[in-house]
């Protein structure tokens, strides 16, 4: 039998620590890191992912006119097509699937 008194505050800190580690593990897995990067590298990697996502969201949000600041055209093998918004997502997914043999996501 232990002589130590129960410490609810200690239990709470331990639970919060376990929750934080579980969240970090899930975030690493979600971004494809799997624990291979040190903290500074992981921060730089996540900032790069954020920049890529912001860049893509900006591009995706452009109007459907090729007179916009940037225009996305893709080749279907026989013709060039313009795409924006959800059509752009579908075109990218289809091209990636064709190249990678999956669904492109």
Secondary structure, DSSP 8 states (H G I E B T S, - for coil): -------HHHHHHHHHHHHHHHHHHHHHHHTT-TT-S-HHHHHHHHHHHHHHHHHHHHHHHS-SSTTSSS--EEE-SS-EEE--HHHHHHHHHHHHHHHHSS---
